[in-house]
Amino acid sequence: MKKLLAASLLVCASSFSAFAATPPNALVVAQSLDDVTSLDPAQGFELTSVQTFTNVYQRLVQSDPQNPTNLAPTLASSWESTSNSLTITLRKDAEFASGNPVRPEDVVFSLGRVVKLNLAPSFILTQLGWNKANVDSHIHKIADDKVKIMWDVNVGPSFVLSLLSAPVSSIVDEKVVMANAENGDFGHAWLNTHSAGSGPFQIKKYIPHEALVLSANKTSPGGAPKLNLILMKNVPDAATRQLLIEQGDADIARNLGSDQFQSLQGKKGVKALALPYASLYYILFNAKVEDNPDLGNPKFWEAAHWAFDYRGIGVDLMRGQFQVQQSFLPVGFNGALTDQPYHYDPEKAKAILKEAGIENPHFKLIVSNQPPYLDVAQALQASFARAGIKVELIPGISSQVASEVKEHNFEATVSAWGPDYFDPNTNASAFAYNPENGSKTLAWRANWQIPELSKMTIAARAETDEAKRTEMYQALQKKVRESSPIVVGLQNKKLVAIREDLQGYVQGIMPDMVYYKNVSK
């Protein structure tokens, strides 16, 4: 029966004309999957990827979605700490979906492979001073149920625990992964489309840009999920997602635009949810573009602050989907600045550009074709035009845009950044940190050389006095806000619609916090 149900869902995945009422023991989710570049937690950094990791893998510790500052043991049962080490006792009888036990060796392998592969999210762990050459000497099995994690940088154990709660710190099954390794890739090619975790679900089938099917892992250490299958179907068009949720052909419609969200208010059988979210929307300029050197001029960045119609876009056009936030820490994080020193003033932007001798301000703006990115970009195109700045929009699918930015093959982009763990350093290390080792931070993507800000970020990370640490992050936010190729403007809410008969759906403030385990119909 399970095989028949899985087959029927895959048929549905290939054509919406095949949809009927959703099966009673399966969850059908309509969303865009075009952002996925990898389903390996050592590489996947996009929204769909990290939300999948939460349901497929487990970490040693994870944040409580209702109280993200509270780190609860998951695969760890307890830990002891010193100033530069953690000794972690693993949960007894924990198994991966394969049936293999979760061992200290799996922890050593999982964290080490992230550093050795050195893909986009590896900078989260290399903050501990780990690199390919030394990581094996910093993570050890010390007993059949214990692993010791050490670091040489000046940070406390609570900060290290927050890093271990990030999606990149997901624990994978070494035996299964290495059985599928090719040419020394630590199983990376295989994990791009498969899973080897201990979470409540496992990847059954992934068809890029079409569908992702998860099946229940009934032996998960956290308990079996209530549903047998999850079908995430790629539905690039937000209006189609709205139609599917209205008709009952989908149980959840994610990433709705404001138009769809407003249309669903009061619809019979549907709940439209505007969920708090720690995601910041920003314009990122490439400071080193040979054909457009103006983009590296701090005066151009300053003018961009005044050409951004914050309220007109976030509050009026998007009808409350956003709030204005001009600093790199989202509201809800300790130390977040909530004052708004900039407002829309196109004449002031023109004057700044004229004074700087920038005679033909222009740039190409690559952007995801998904809402609300394209909506925001189109509005920015208009607001910048009134400031005398010509913007050429280049929409594309999310994964392509992300790849172009990571390859520095762009002039500007509009995107969103969500924190990886609940600590101010998660955003400071992206917006205000570009070390010489080439960590793939936002500042690095902007080609922004900032040795002094990088030093300040490291110092704030190391500070153990909470009041002083807060002051340091506020000083960092002010410096980035005053002169940076990253212009932060908005903080958004996630617009999601669910069928009224759905119970147990949980979504938290962090990007990865989407939980399907307790969902039932």
ROVO-132974 format. One line per 2 residues: number of its first residue (from 1); their letters; for each residue x, y, z of C-alpha. Coordinates in nm, 3 decimals. Layout:
NUM = A = X/Y/Z  ...
//
This chain:
1 = MK = 0.000/0.000/0.000  0.286/0.239/0.085
3 = KL = 0.450/0.172/-0.252  0.124/0.242/-0.431
5 = LA = 0.078/0.568/-0.241  0.434/0.678/-0.315
7 = AS = 0.387/0.597/-0.682  0.064/0.792/-0.698
9 = LL = 0.231/1.094/-0.538  0.512/1.084/-0.791
11 = VC = 0.257/1.073/-1.071  0.096/1.379/-0.914
13 = AS = 0.434/1.545/-0.902  0.469/1.533/-1.279
15 = SF = 0.132/1.688/-1.363  -0.115/1.896/-1.168
17 = SA = -0.394/1.769/-1.384  -0.357/1.443/-1.189
19 = FA = -0.429/1.604/-0.853  -0.731/1.498/-0.656
21 = AT = -0.795/1.544/-0.286  -0.470/1.491/-0.100
23 = PP = -0.419/1.139/0.043  -0.507/1.105/0.414
25 = NA = -0.160/0.991/0.522  0.043/1.227/0.306
27 = LV = 0.117/1.598/0.316  0.122/1.788/-0.014
29 = VA = 0.317/2.114/-0.005  0.306/2.361/-0.296
31 = QS = 0.616/2.579/-0.308  0.906/2.673/-0.529
33 = LD = 1.195/2.426/-0.524  1.404/2.625/-0.768
35 = DV = 1.635/2.753/-0.495  1.780/2.408/-0.423
37 = TS = 2.147/2.373/-0.516  2.220/2.073/-0.293
39 = LD = 2.052/1.852/-0.033  2.385/1.781/0.135
41 = PA = 2.398/1.973/0.466  2.764/2.047/0.395
43 = QG = 2.654/2.261/0.098  2.281/2.337/0.102
45 = FE = 2.228/2.691/0.226  1.900/2.784/0.060
47 = LT = 1.557/2.799/0.219  1.419/2.473/0.082
49 = SV = 1.744/2.293/0.164  1.775/2.398/0.529
51 = QT = 1.406/2.331/0.595  1.453/1.982/0.450
53 = FT = 1.755/1.925/0.676  1.543/1.999/0.983
55 = NV = 1.307/1.716/0.889  1.563/1.468/0.754
57 = YQ = 1.862/1.514/0.987  1.923/1.585/1.353
59 = RL = 2.194/1.784/1.525  2.357/1.737/1.861
61 = VQ = 2.150/2.027/1.995  1.867/2.227/1.836
63 = SD = 1.676/2.544/1.917  1.328/2.531/2.063
65 = PQ = 1.109/2.690/1.790  0.904/2.871/2.056
67 = NP = 1.215/3.000/2.233  1.517/2.992/1.997
69 = TN = 1.767/3.093/2.266  1.694/2.763/2.442
71 = LA = 1.916/2.490/2.299  1.768/2.149/2.370
73 = PT = 1.964/1.822/2.346  1.873/1.618/2.039
75 = LA = 2.134/1.354/1.952  2.327/1.469/2.257
77 = SS = 2.191/1.368/2.595  2.421/1.592/2.800
79 = WE = 2.748/1.781/2.784  3.028/1.915/3.002
81 = ST = 3.233/2.219/2.912  3.562/2.394/2.976
83 = SN = 3.675/2.726/2.832  3.793/2.555/2.513
85 = SL = 3.617/2.218/2.493  3.288/2.033/2.505
87 = TI = 3.254/1.670/2.607  2.925/1.547/2.463
89 = TL = 2.746/1.230/2.568  2.532/1.088/2.291
91 = RK = 2.176/0.974/2.332  2.144/0.601/2.396
93 = DA = 1.994/0.373/2.131  1.975/0.649/1.867
95 = EF = 1.969/0.510/1.513  1.989/0.648/1.162
97 = AS = 1.718/0.566/0.910  1.949/0.289/0.781
99 = GN = 1.934/0.113/1.118  2.298/0.198/1.192
101 = PV = 2.359/0.332/1.544  2.453/0.698/1.590
103 = RP = 2.816/0.681/1.706  3.084/0.928/1.810
105 = ED = 3.254/0.838/1.481  2.953/0.982/1.293
107 = VV = 2.986/1.311/1.480  3.360/1.328/1.406
109 = FS = 3.296/1.247/1.040  3.001/1.485/0.994
111 = LG = 3.166/1.796/1.134  3.503/1.714/0.978
113 = RV = 3.363/1.661/0.627  3.202/2.007/0.633
115 = VK = 3.541/2.166/0.695  3.723/1.944/0.447
117 = LN = 3.470/1.999/0.168  3.490/2.375/0.237
119 = LA = 3.160/2.459/0.069  2.942/2.768/0.127
121 = PS = 2.819/2.709/0.486  3.156/2.577/0.611
123 = FI = 3.243/2.923/0.746  3.002/2.858/1.032
125 = LT = 3.234/2.588/1.169  3.566/2.735/1.055
127 = QL = 3.496/3.021/1.296  3.633/2.777/1.556
129 = GW = 3.973/2.792/1.391  3.921/2.459/1.218
131 = NK = 4.062/2.392/0.873  4.137/2.090/0.657
133 = AN = 4.473/2.038/0.820  4.371/2.058/1.186
135 = VD = 4.006/1.958/1.217  4.085/1.592/1.284
137 = SH = 4.290/1.693/1.587  4.001/1.893/1.736
139 = IH = 3.718/1.636/1.731  3.774/1.298/1.899
141 = KI = 3.585/0.990/2.011  3.678/0.941/2.379
143 = AD = 3.431/0.665/2.469  3.166/0.452/2.300
145 = DK = 2.908/0.723/2.373  3.124/1.034/2.404
147 = VK = 3.290/1.280/2.170  3.519/1.569/2.262
149 = IM = 3.510/1.891/2.060  3.790/2.143/2.103
151 = WD = 3.876/2.485/1.967  4.170/2.726/1.984
153 = VN = 3.991/3.056/1.918  3.871/3.283/2.196
155 = VG = 3.503/3.186/2.225  3.296/3.030/2.500
157 = PS = 3.116/2.694/2.499  2.770/2.852/2.469
159 = FV = 2.873/3.008/2.137  3.008/2.673/2.015
161 = LS = 2.680/2.505/2.106  2.495/2.762/1.899
163 = LL = 2.713/2.669/1.599  2.640/2.301/1.657
165 = SA = 2.268/2.383/1.631  2.306/2.514/1.273
167 = PV = 2.182/2.303/0.976  2.540/2.257/0.854
169 = SS = 2.609/2.068/1.179  2.358/1.795/1.091
171 = IV = 2.491/1.449/1.177  2.512/1.208/0.884
173 = DE = 2.554/0.830/0.878  2.924/0.779/0.799
175 = KV = 2.882/0.416/0.691  2.609/0.494/0.436
177 = VM = 2.772/0.813/0.310  3.116/0.661/0.260
179 = AN = 2.966/0.359/0.087  2.848/0.607/-0.177
181 = AE = 3.163/0.821/-0.193  3.332/0.884/-0.526
183 = NG = 3.680/1.015/-0.593  3.735/1.136/-0.238
185 = DF = 3.418/1.351/-0.226  3.301/1.223/0.115
187 = GH = 2.974/1.115/-0.047  2.891/1.470/-0.155
189 = AW = 2.760/1.389/-0.504  2.534/1.120/-0.360
191 = LN = 2.405/1.338/-0.074  2.309/1.607/-0.322
193 = TH = 1.999/1.399/-0.397  1.982/1.142/-0.114
195 = SA = 1.982/1.148/0.266  2.158/0.962/0.547
197 = GS = 2.010/1.107/0.863  1.823/1.022/1.180
199 = GP = 1.538/1.273/1.145  1.167/1.188/1.126
201 = FQ = 1.178/1.166/0.746  1.420/1.056/0.475
203 = IK = 1.452/1.151/0.110  1.261/0.902/-0.104
205 = KY = 1.286/1.079/-0.437  1.421/1.412/-0.559
207 = IP = 1.359/1.537/-0.911  1.533/1.876/-0.949
209 = HE = 1.291/2.160/-1.023  0.996/1.918/-1.004
211 = AL = 0.942/1.741/-0.673  1.094/1.630/-0.345
213 = VL = 0.932/1.331/-0.171  1.010/1.245/0.191
215 = SA = 0.905/0.918/0.355  0.864/0.850/0.725
217 = NK = 1.155/0.728/0.932  0.961/0.547/1.201
219 = TS = 1.274/0.467/1.406  1.382/0.831/1.442
221 = PG = 1.520/0.901/1.793  1.268/1.182/1.830
223 = GA = 0.976/0.951/1.755  0.791/0.851/1.440
225 = PK = 0.612/1.121/1.239  0.234/1.113/1.216
227 = LN = 0.223/1.108/0.836  0.388/0.858/0.602
229 = LI = 0.483/1.087/0.316  0.552/1.449/0.233
231 = LM = 0.534/1.562/-0.130  0.691/1.901/-0.195
233 = KN = 0.591/1.995/-0.547  0.768/2.268/-0.740
235 = VP = 0.504/2.528/-0.821  0.695/2.837/-0.939
237 = DA = 0.386/3.054/-0.977  0.245/3.195/-0.651
239 = AT = -0.103/3.236/-0.802  -0.108/2.865/-0.886
241 = RQ = -0.006/2.785/-0.529  -0.302/2.992/-0.410
243 = LL = -0.539/2.805/-0.641  -0.415/2.466/-0.522
245 = IE = -0.463/2.547/-0.154  -0.811/2.688/-0.223
247 = QG = -0.917/2.375/-0.412  -0.777/2.141/-0.150
249 = DA = -0.521/1.997/-0.393  -0.242/2.107/-0.157
251 = DI = -0.232/2.102/0.223  0.023/2.383/0.255
253 = AR = 0.110/2.668/0.018  0.440/2.834/0.104
255 = NL = 0.607/3.162/0.000  0.292/3.341/-0.104
257 = GS = 0.297/3.696/-0.232  0.102/3.969/-0.059
259 = DQ = -0.170/3.958/-0.329  -0.230/3.588/-0.274
261 = FQ = -0.220/3.628/0.102  -0.483/3.903/0.096
263 = SL = -0.704/3.701/-0.140  -0.701/3.404/0.097
265 = QG = -0.821/3.601/0.398  -1.154/3.454/0.510
267 = KK = -1.157/3.179/0.246  -1.348/2.873/0.358
269 = GV = -1.128/2.578/0.448  -0.804/2.780/0.451
271 = KA = -0.596/2.951/0.720  -0.368/3.229/0.596
273 = LA = -0.074/3.280/0.835  0.169/3.573/0.855
275 = LP = 0.448/3.425/1.065  0.725/3.619/1.243
277 = YA = 1.053/3.570/1.063  1.412/3.685/1.115
279 = SL = 1.482/3.739/0.746  1.632/4.064/0.617
281 = YY = 1.597/4.192/0.261  1.887/4.389/0.119
283 = IL = 2.053/4.517/-0.197  2.400/4.370/-0.246
285 = FN = 2.636/4.557/-0.478  2.948/4.398/-0.625
287 = AK = 3.219/4.646/-0.529  3.458/4.522/-0.799
289 = VE = 3.294/4.535/-1.141  3.539/4.634/-1.412
291 = DN = 3.270/4.773/-1.642  3.090/4.963/-1.364
293 = PD = 3.343/5.095/-1.107  3.083/5.332/-0.956
295 = LG = 2.941/5.033/-0.766  3.253/5.031/-0.549
297 = NP = 3.219/5.399/-0.459  3.097/5.455/-0.099
299 = KF = 2.908/5.760/-0.223  2.706/5.535/-0.453
301 = WE = 2.620/5.317/-0.154  2.516/5.625/0.043
303 = AA = 2.291/5.743/-0.239  2.132/5.397/-0.254
305 = HW = 2.018/5.437/0.108  1.817/5.746/0.011
307 = AF = 1.689/5.592/-0.315  1.532/5.298/-0.130
309 = DY = 1.160/5.362/-0.071  1.142/5.165/0.253
311 = RG = 0.785/5.233/0.366  0.642/5.265/0.018
313 = IG = 0.767/4.918/-0.073  0.759/4.723/0.253
315 = VD = 0.450/4.862/0.420  0.231/5.016/0.150
317 = LM = 0.298/4.815/-0.167  0.351/4.483/0.013
319 = RG = 0.062/4.557/0.252  0.234/4.490/0.579
321 = QF = 0.435/4.189/0.470  0.747/4.378/0.580
323 = QV = 0.863/4.617/0.845  1.142/4.866/0.791
325 = QQ = 1.473/4.744/0.934  1.797/4.911/0.828
327 = SF = 2.049/4.718/1.038  2.195/4.372/0.992
329 = LP = 2.045/4.221/1.309  1.674/4.140/1.276
331 = VG = 1.427/4.261/1.535  1.408/3.988/1.798
333 = FN = 1.784/3.941/1.824  1.983/4.073/2.117
335 = GA = 2.139/4.409/2.028  1.935/4.475/1.714
337 = LT = 1.919/4.848/1.630  1.564/4.957/1.558
339 = DQ = 1.617/5.326/1.475  1.572/5.419/1.108
341 = PY = 1.816/5.696/1.008  1.729/5.679/0.635
343 = HY = 1.408/5.756/0.451  1.314/5.786/0.087
345 = DP = 1.463/6.108/-0.051  1.545/6.077/-0.424
347 = EK = 1.658/6.439/-0.448  1.914/6.383/-0.174
349 = AK = 2.036/6.072/-0.357  2.078/6.278/-0.675
351 = AI = 2.275/6.544/-0.486  2.511/6.284/-0.335
353 = LK = 2.579/6.133/-0.677  2.636/6.474/-0.836
355 = EA = 2.878/6.575/-0.562  3.069/6.247/-0.614
357 = GI = 3.094/6.309/-0.990  2.891/6.000/-1.077
359 = EN = 2.728/6.111/-1.401  2.556/5.797/-1.529
361 = PH = 2.452/5.588/-1.228  2.321/5.251/-1.338
363 = FK = 2.341/4.880/-1.259  2.203/4.542/-1.359
365 = LI = 1.997/4.383/-1.082  1.968/4.004/-1.085
367 = VS = 1.681/3.871/-0.879  1.483/3.555/-0.812
369 = NQ = 1.158/3.538/-1.006  0.978/3.427/-0.688
371 = PP = 0.766/3.652/-0.466  0.838/3.873/-0.294
373 = YL = 1.185/3.919/-0.447  1.071/4.023/-0.793
375 = DV = 0.796/4.246/-0.649  1.052/4.423/-0.430
377 = AQ = 1.299/4.452/-0.718  1.042/4.607/-0.951
379 = AL = 0.949/4.861/-0.686  1.316/4.942/-0.628
381 = QA = 1.363/4.990/-1.001  1.096/5.260/-0.990
383 = SF = 1.219/5.428/-0.671  1.581/5.435/-0.794
385 = AR = 1.467/5.577/-1.129  1.323/5.879/-0.947
387 = AG = 1.670/5.927/-0.798  1.824/5.926/-1.146
389 = IK = 1.965/5.572/-1.117  1.884/5.335/-1.403
391 = VE = 1.822/4.975/-1.294  1.801/4.689/-1.545
393 = LI = 1.615/4.392/-1.395  1.734/4.040/-1.479
395 = PG = 1.498/3.783/-1.321  1.599/3.418/-1.295
397 = IS = 1.533/3.104/-1.095  1.663/3.123/-0.741
399 = SQ = 1.944/2.868/-0.773  2.085/3.040/-1.083
401 = VA = 2.082/3.380/-0.914  2.254/3.235/-0.606
403 = SE = 2.523/3.075/-0.821  2.592/3.399/-1.011
405 = VK = 2.634/3.589/-0.684  2.868/3.327/-0.534
407 = EH = 3.077/3.339/-0.851  3.093/3.723/-0.836
409 = NF = 2.929/3.729/-1.178  2.683/4.011/-1.104
411 = EA = 2.655/4.387/-1.051  2.379/4.390/-0.790
413 = TV = 2.112/4.164/-0.646  1.812/4.183/-0.415
415 = SA = 1.802/3.894/-0.175  1.723/3.787/0.179
417 = WG = 1.944/3.664/0.460  1.824/3.454/0.748
419 = PD = 2.031/3.364/1.054  2.190/3.021/1.084
421 = YF = 2.178/3.003/1.464  2.036/3.221/1.737
423 = DP = 2.329/3.447/1.822  2.418/3.797/1.694
425 = NT = 2.739/3.664/1.545  2.542/3.470/1.284
427 = NA = 2.463/3.791/1.093  2.771/3.989/1.197
429 = SA = 2.990/3.715/1.049  2.803/3.753/0.720
431 = FA = 2.757/4.130/0.687  3.071/4.257/0.865
433 = YN = 3.332/3.984/0.813  3.552/3.906/0.515
435 = PE = 3.868/3.732/0.633  4.165/3.655/0.412
437 = NG = 4.085/3.282/0.414  3.802/3.343/0.166
439 = SK = 3.503/3.246/0.379  3.196/3.279/0.159
441 = TL = 3.024/3.555/0.359  2.797/3.828/0.223
443 = AW = 3.082/4.076/0.252  3.296/3.836/0.046
445 = RA = 3.021/3.807/-0.215  3.019/4.188/-0.234
447 = NW = 3.397/4.193/-0.289  3.417/4.423/0.014
449 = QI = 3.756/4.430/0.186  3.705/4.510/0.556
451 = PE = 3.999/4.402/0.777  3.905/4.638/1.063
453 = LS = 3.539/4.535/1.070  3.647/4.170/1.054
455 = KM = 3.863/4.226/1.363  3.570/4.392/1.541
457 = TI = 3.347/4.097/1.454  3.598/3.851/1.599
459 = AA = 3.629/4.061/1.915  3.251/4.078/1.962
461 = RA = 3.226/3.703/1.915  3.485/3.645/2.189
463 = ET = 3.334/3.886/2.444  3.171/3.706/2.740
465 = DE = 3.028/4.014/2.915  2.678/4.028/2.762
467 = AK = 2.625/4.402/2.809  2.960/4.484/2.650
469 = RT = 2.898/4.232/2.373  2.566/4.400/2.290
471 = EM = 2.739/4.738/2.264  2.998/4.592/2.028
473 = YQ = 2.731/4.452/1.794  2.549/4.784/1.796
475 = AL = 2.871/4.962/1.698  2.922/4.711/1.416
477 = QK = 2.569/4.764/1.288  2.620/5.140/1.276
479 = KV = 2.945/5.110/1.080  2.795/4.873/0.823
481 = RE = 2.483/5.086/0.795  2.681/5.405/0.737
483 = SS = 2.907/5.275/0.457  2.862/4.938/0.297
485 = PI = 2.778/4.780/-0.041  2.507/4.591/0.148
487 = VV = 2.199/4.812/0.192  1.960/4.653/0.441
489 = GL = 1.604/4.780/0.415  1.333/4.540/0.526
491 = QN = 1.248/4.252/0.758  0.971/4.027/0.637
493 = KK = 0.711/3.783/0.757  0.656/3.442/0.601
495 = LV = 0.317/3.415/0.429  0.187/3.059/0.443
497 = AI = -0.157/2.909/0.388  -0.269/2.576/0.532
499 = RE = -0.590/2.377/0.509  -0.810/2.411/0.816
501 = DL = -0.806/2.039/0.889  -0.428/2.040/0.929
503 = QG = -0.301/2.002/1.286  0.043/2.025/1.441
505 = YV = 0.224/2.241/1.184  0.505/2.439/1.348
507 = QG = 0.721/2.713/1.199  0.966/2.922/1.399
509 = IM = 1.148/3.251/1.348  1.465/3.094/1.204
511 = PD = 1.479/2.998/0.832  1.526/2.626/0.895
513 = MV = 1.249/2.602/1.155  0.980/2.419/0.957
515 = YY = 0.861/2.106/1.133  0.648/1.836/0.969
517 = KN = 0.690/1.561/1.229  0.371/1.628/1.425
519 = VS = 0.151/1.729/1.132  -0.172/1.533/1.101
521 = K = -0.505/1.568/0.922
//
